[in-house]
Amino acid sequence: MKLMVKRLIRFNGAGSLKGCCDIEFGGFIQAKGLRIVQGKERLFVSMPRTQGKDGHWYEEIIPVTKVAEQQIEQAVLSAYEKER
């Protein structure tokens, strides 16, 4: 399935949040609100999440396999690097 980064916004602040983006799967599903975060060792992609009434945070998008997660992260970080 083809994966495209549809919108990417870079942040230039000193915080750990470096950007956000939307992605499209196969031309028929769009996921909004992925975050690009600077971790202790590297950049990573954080899936959109919402806070439940119980105070816990729940991811709205969960990649089913490790390969899917890696493909999403690779596509997003590649687009992020091209935006420089």
Beta strands, then each sheet from edge to edge (+ up, - down):
strand 1: 3-10
strand 2: 17-25
strand 3: 29-38
strand 4: 43-46
strand 5: 49-51
strand 6: 57-59
sheet 1: 1+ 2- 3+ 4-
sheet 2: 5+ 6-
end
